[in-house]
Every structure is written in structure tokens, then in C-alpha cells.
Amino acid sequence: MPALLKKAADTNVFISEASDSALISVCSGLSENRVFNSLQNIQNIKSNPMKMKMALCYNALIDKLGPKFRQFQNYEKLVTMVVQFMNEGALEVRNMGK
């Protein structure tokens, strides 16, 4: 997942769009716990475009969980991670976190 995040933040639009769809596919195809653990292992990102893509992954995970969101075993950590995007300095990251 880190390599996909890096490619998704690329300035080349074609590579970025292909990586976005690959990220969403990965988040939809893997188990919820595996996606969450992968995202938890990627913490020290300073690049705003990569933070936006991480927020996109959390979005895909929440969409996948759907009505089971509150029964997710890492529910509190997931909410905490998404709320942290609201405290970011970049407007794009905050909007993606919403």
C-alpha cells in the first residue's frame, strides 16, 4: 500500500488516476482489518497529496464497512485517525477527511 500511495500522489495525472483506482480496489478487496492495519503502519507522512490519498483510503474503508461501522473492532482508532485529518493545515486534506 505505501507504494500505491506514493504513486497516487504523483504529479502525472494519468499515473495518479490509475493509482487512485488501484487504491480503491485494494481497499475494497482486502479485509477491513488488513486495510486498517496497513493504513496504521503508514503514519509519518508529511506530504499533503499523500495525506489526501490516505484519507481516500479511509473513506473507502468506511464505505466498505457501511452499516457495520460501529461494530468494527478498531472503531475508536478509525474515528481518531479520520478526525486527525480535520486538524491538518492543508484545506484539501481537511476536505478529504470530511
Buried (B, 14 or more C-beta within 10 A) or exposed (E): BEEBBBBBBBEEEEEBEBBBEBBBEBBEEBEBEEBBEBBEEEEEBEEBBBBBBBBBBBBBBBEBBEEEBEEBEBEEEBBEBBEEBEEBEBEEBBEBBE
